[in-house]
Every structure is written in structure tokens, then in C-alpha cells.
Amino acid sequence: MRPRLPSLRSIALAVVVAVACSDGTTPVTPVQVAGVYTLESVTGRGPASGTFTLTADGRAERHVRFAVTGPYDYVATGSFEIDAGEISFALIHAGTPSVYVWPVHGEWRGSSFTIRYPDPADGPDIVETYRRL
């Protein structure tokens, strides 16, 4: 007796069920997002210019300048992770002890991302948007 092949209808039903059961997100790895991202926009009292460098091994480096403090770069280094459309950083500002980690996160958008953090002077949240060069 010949084995019975599945019908086109049963294959289509299996595909629909598989798609419905997935969360629709594909994991993103540091290798895929490695590069230099430049500050595109800021809301609130954030930096006037800046870049983020993300590396293939999950390291991050942020350089920003604020209009009110002159030509000084503020540098923070650390790591990043991307999970389900969110990007998270654990950064340490240059010149501070390593126990002072700045945990900041935002939304991953493919070729760009945002970070959001509270204004230190109790103003509205600062939102920075970075785009890959």
C-alpha cells in the first residue's frame, strides 16, 4: 500500500497554525547590527550631537556633546542587547567607578534605535534617536 501524501489544504492549515503561534519577531544578533549610528534627533535637554558604535561582540560606545558644556565629548562604554524590538545598554561613563552602570533602553527599529531616560533636572524624558551611517 502506498503512503498517503498530505493534501494541499492540510499543508496550508499547518502553515497558518505555525504563523499564528509564532510571535512574529526574528532574533537580532550583535553581528547584524554592528556599525556606527549617528544622533538624528533629540527631544528634551539631550545632547547636541553624538554617535553610538555597536560591535559584533556586543560592546557599545557612546560619544555625545552638549551645547552648553563646550567642545567636550562625554564617553560611555559597555554592552548592549537586542530582544523583541527593545535595545538595552549597560554603560559606564568615562572617569566614573565601574560600579556605576547606566542602564538605559529604548526601541530597536532595524537601521535605527531610540533610547529614553529621565531628565536629571526633572524635565520631560530625554529621547535620542540614532540612525546607522
Secondary structure as the mmCIF struct_conf table of DSSP 4:
data_model
#
loop_
_struct_conf.conf_type_id
_struct_conf.id
_struct_conf.beg_label_comp_id
_struct_conf.beg_label_asym_id
_struct_conf.beg_label_seq_id
_struct_conf.end_label_comp_id
_struct_conf.end_label_asym_id
_struct_conf.end_label_seq_id
HELX_LH_PP_P HELX_LH_PP_P1 ARG A 2 SER A 7
HELX_RH_AL_P HELX_RH_AL_P1 LEU A 8 CYS A 21
BEND BEND1 SER A 22 SER A 22
BEND BEND2 GLY A 24 GLY A 24
HELX_RH_AL_P HELX_RH_AL_P2 PRO A 30 VAL A 33
STRN STRN1 GLY A 35 THR A 43
BEND BEND3 GLY A 44 ARG A 45
BEND BEND4 ALA A 48 ALA A 48
STRN STRN2 SER A 49 LEU A 54
TURN_TY1_P TURN_TY1_P1 ALA A 56 ASP A 57
BEND BEND5 GLY A 58 GLY A 58
STRN STRN3 ARG A 59 ARG A 65
HELX_RH_3T_P HELX_RH_3T_P1 ALA A 67 THR A 69
BEND BEND6 PRO A 71 PRO A 71
HELX_LH_PP_P HELX_LH_PP_P2 TYR A 72 ASP A 73
STRN STRN4 TYR A 74 ASP A 83
TURN_TY1_P TURN_TY1_P2 ALA A 84 GLY A 85
STRN STRN5 GLU A 86 HIS A 93
TURN_TY1_P TURN_TY1_P3 ALA A 94 GLY A 95
BEND BEND7 THR A 96 THR A 96
TURN_TY1_P TURN_TY1_P4 SER A 98 VAL A 99
STRN STRN6 TRP A 102 GLU A 107
STRN STRN7 TRP A 108 TRP A 108
BEND BEND8 GLY A 110 SER A 111
STRN STRN8 SER A 112 TYR A 117
TURN_TY1_P TURN_TY1_P5 PRO A 120 ALA A 121
BEND BEND9 ASP A 122 ASP A 122
BEND BEND10 PRO A 124 PRO A 124
HELX_LH_PP_P HELX_LH_PP_P3 ASP A 125 ASP A 125
STRN STRN9 ILE A 126 ARG A 132
#
